[in-house]
Amino acid sequence: MLTEKIASEIVNETSLRLHRNVNIINMEGVIIATKDKSRIGSVHEGAIEVLKSGKTLMIHTDENEHWEGAQPGVNLPIVFQEQIIGVIGITGDPDEMGDIGELVKMTTELMIKQEFMVSQMEWKQRTKEVIIEQLLKSDPSATSIDRSLSLLGLHLIPPFTTIIIQITERSISNRTFIQKLEKTIGKENGIVGFINVNRIFIAIYGINEKEIDLKINCVYDLLKKLNIVFRMAYSLPFNNLDNFSQSYKECEITLKISEIEKDFVSFAQIEAKALIYQVDEIVAERFSHRVLKNFDKNKARTLESFFVNDLNIQKTADDLYVHRNTLIYRLNKIVEETGYDPRRFKDALILQVALWIFQKAEEQ
């Protein structure tokens, strides 16, 4: 636990404030960090005595020769989780230090505790990311997932839901962001991790659909509160671990084909449209070309607006900034060219699917 890195940080922090030299000594009695670089690697006999006795040792100027490698000062045991893990020595006249020694000891132990907590958090987060990596494989290893879950004391219980958050802009650190998301979802109900620099994956588990919806809305509210620029998609609930990969792909499709202005979309909202991404491309394009013939972008925009406005002629005309009669003329031209009337339900359904395929081809 008492690494050279944390020892150097302790020396730098405390020496700066005390204007005294501070030494950190390991369990072998060797100085591993000090302002006096010439002493690094040397044995400190006074520290060895502290390690044996567990008590503070003061070394006065006239006692110097009794403790090889030591200088006048105070040497105190560093205690972590009720065990001595090293010694901190402060150079100077012990009689002039008063309570400085105990304050430095307390500060040192707090810094070590904080470093330990951070390292624990980092270790746990790395383990969660290993789980996420496995879940997203087409053939996940149940053994590997169970082993990692047991290390964290977690159990993945169905139903499951996948959330992905695509981030465009944020000012919050990764660690703080994940902590806030975990607090919002509940550590017993979700695994959170970055899968690339700008994308977060969340697996929600062990709660019913009503609670899932509540958690998802809470996540959305948190993102808004943090002023994060994002788009968020979530899957349908499912019961098999093997389906995480598919649910993730569905979330990706959701972000891809939903309107860019929408920052919060469920796969359920675009499920019908998503079907065209699962049909053979040649078959789909043949269908679209047969229905739409030589459709251009203007006709596509007219048709899209008509469907978005629930087949309402006046709303569509307003949306397109055209006269009502102009819109009716355009719709009649679509009927002439395709043989399908978008004002009739069955024909509108055929035209909608063909339009989605047309738009997909245009994007490519």
N, C-alpha and C positions, 0 to 999 in steps of 0.2 A: 504493500500500500504506500510506503514511503519511498517513492521513486525519486531519482535525481531531478526530474522535471519539477515535481511539486516542491521538493526541497529548495531548489533554486528560486522558485516563486516566493516561498516563505521568506527566504533570506532577503530577497530584493524588497519585498513589502515591509518587513520589520526593520531592516537596517535603515531604510529611507526615513522612517518615522522616528527611530530612536537615536539616529546619528551614532550608532555603535556597531561594531562588528558582531555578526550573528553566525554561529556555526550549526549545521545540522549533521548529526552523527547517526549512522545506521546501527543495526543490531550486532554488527561485528566490531563496533567501536571505531569505525573508520569515518573520517569527515568526508561527506559527499557534496556539501554545498557550503560556501563561505564567501565573504567579500575578499578575504585574503586568499587569493587563488593559489599561493605557494603552499598552503596547508591542505589542499584537497588531496585525498588519498592517504594522508598520514593518520596514524593511530592516536586516539585521544584516551589516555589512561583514566582521566577523570570521568569520562562518559562511560567507560567500561564499569567503573564502580557504581554509577547511577543505574546502569542496566542490571547489575547484580542485586542492588539493595532496593531499587524502586523508589529511592528518596532523592530529594534535591541535594546537590553538593555545591558548597561555596568554596572557592579556592582563592585564598588571599595571596598577596605578593610574596610573603615570606614562606608560603607553602608550595611555591611553584615547582621546586626541584623534586618534590615527592610524586608529582603526576606528570609522567613523560608525555610530551606532545600537547600539554595544556598550558593555558595562560590564565592570569587572574580573571575571575568572573564567576558567574552562576550557571550551573548545569542542571537542567530539569528533565524529568522523564516525559516523553510524548506518549499520551495514552489514547488509544482508539478502540472502541468496543470492549472496554475493560482490560485491554492488554497493552503492555508497553511495546511500541513499535520503533522507538528511537530516542534520541536525546537532542535537546536544543541547548546550546551554550551561548551565553551573552558575555562578551569580553568587557572587562572594566572592574572597578573596585566594588565588591559585593556590598560593602557598607553604604554605598551611595545609591544603590539601585532601588531600595524600598520594595514596592509591590510590582516593579517593572517586570521582574522575572515571571510572576504568576500571570500577569496580563499577556505577556508574549506567549507563554505556554497555552493559555486559553485561546488566543488568536490563532496560533498554529494548529491546535486541535480542531478548531472550527473550519479552517481552510482545508484540512485533510478530510473532514467529514463532508464538506461541500464538494470537494473533488471526487470523493467516493460516490456521492449521490449522482453527480453528473455522469460518471463512468457507468454507473448502474443503469441510468436512463438511456445512455447511448447503447449499452449492451442489449437492453430490452428492445430498443427500437430496431437495432440490427436484426434481432431474432424475429421480430414482427415482419420485417421486410423479406426475410428468408421464407416465412410462411406465405406472404403475398406472392412471392416469386413462384412458389410451388402451386398455389391456388390457380394462378393464371396459365399454367401449363395445360396443354390439351389432355395429358395423361398424368395428373398429379400423383406424387408419392404419398400415400396415406401414412406410411411409416415415418417419413421425414416430417410431415405436418404434425403428427401426434407427438413426436419427440420434441419438436420446438414448442408446441403448445404446453406440454408438461413442464418445460423449463419455466414458462411464464405463469403456470397454474391456471391456464385457460381451457375452456371446452367449447368447441364450435357445435352449437345445437341449432337445427333447423327451426323455423324457416330462415333462409338467407336472402339478403338483398345487397346488390352491388351499387356503389355510388362512385362516379368519377367527377373530379373537379378540375377543370382546365383553367389555369390562372394566367391572366394577362399582365396584371400589375398588383404588387403588394409591397408593404414596407416592414412587415412582421417577419421575425426569424423563423426558420424551419422548426426549431425545437418548441418555441412558444406557440406557434401555429398548431402543431400536432397536439400539444398539451391542451389547448383550448378546444380542439375538435373532440378529443377523447373525453374531456370533462362534459361536453355537450351531449355526446352519445352515451357515455357511461362505459368505463373500461371493461365491464362484464358483458357488454352488448356490441362491442365493435373493435375492429383492428384497423388502424390508420397508418398509412405510410406513403412516402413519395415514391413514384415509380419512374419519374424523370424530373428534371428541374422544375417544370411548370405543371405537373399533373399529380394529383393526390388520388389514391385509391382507398375506399372505405368498404369494409365488409361488415354489414350489420347482421346480427344473428340472435336467436333465442327469444324473440319477442313477436307478438301477433301483428297483423297487418295495420291495425289502428295505431299501435304504438310505433310501428315502423314509419308511418306517415307523419306522426308527431315528431319523431327524431329527425327525419329528413327536413321538415319545415324549420326545426330549431337550428339545424346546420345552415340552412339558407339564411335565416335571420342573423346568425353569427357572422357569416361572410359579409353581409350588408353592413353590420355594425362595425366591422373591422375595415371598412372601406376598400375591400378587395375587389378588383375587376376580374370577373370570372364568368364561366358558363358551367352549369352543373347538370349531369344526367344521372338517372337512376333506373335500375332494372325492375322487372317483375319479380315478386318473391318466388323462390324455388327451394327444393328440399335436398338436393344432392350436391355434395362437394365438387363432383366432376363438372357441374354446370357453371362454375365460376368463370371459366374461360369464355364460355358462350355468352354469359351475362355481360361480361366486360366488352366483348365485341358488339353486343347490342347497344351498350351505352355509347361506344364510339360512333356507331351508326347514327344514334340519336343526335349527338352533337353535330355530326356531319350534315344530316339532311333536314334538321329543324331550322327554323328561321333564326338568323344570326342575332336578331334583336332579343330573342328569348334567352334569358340566362338560367332558366330553371325548367327542365323538360324531362318527362318520364318516357320510357320506351313505349308504354301503353298508348301514349298520345300519337306516336308515329308508327305503331306496329304494322298497320296496313301498308303504309308507304314503304316500310322496311322490307316487305316481302319481295319487292322487285330486286333487292340486292342479293336475294337467295335463289333467284331464277336464272337459268342459263342465259348469258348475255345475248347470244345470237337469237334465241327464241323470243326474248323480251323485245329486242329491237325490231324484229320482224313484226311482232304484234303492234308496236307503236307506229311503225311506218305504214302498216296496212290501215290503221285507224285514222291517223292524222295526215296521211299522204305527204304533201310537200309543205308542212306547217312551217311558218316563220316565227320569229321572236315576238312580233306584235300580236299575232293571233294567240300565241302561248300566254302572253301577259294578260290579254283580255279574258281568256279562259280561266287562268289562275285567279284573277281578281273576282270573277263571277263565282267561283267555288269558295273562295275565302269569305265572300259576303253572303254565303248560304243561298245562292241562286236568286238573290234579291236584285232586280234590275236597277232600281233607283240608287241603292247603296253602291252598286258596282259603277254606275255612271258617275256618281260623285267621286268615287275613289280614283277613277281614270280621268277625271276632269273633262268628260265628254257629255254631250246631250243624250238624253234617254233614247231618242230615236236613232242616234248614231250607234249606240250600243246594240239596239235591236237589229240594226242593219248588219253589224259585225257578227252577231250571233246567227243570223240567217245565213250569212256567207259561210260560217263554219258548218252549218247543216248541209248546205249545198255541196261543199267540198269533201266532207267526211261521211255524210249520210247519217250522222248521229246528232240528235238535238240535246244540247246541254240543259235545256229546261225540263227534260223528262228524266226521272230518277235513274232508270236502267241505262239510258244513253249517257247520262252524266257520270255514272260509275265507270263505264268503259272509257270515256274520255279522260277522267281523272287518272286512271291507271296509266293510260297511254301518255298523258302529259308528264307524269312522274318519270317515266322511262325517258321521254324526250329531254327533260331537264337534267337527268342524270348523265345522258350522253353529252349534253352541252357543257356540263361541268368538266368532263374529261377532255 
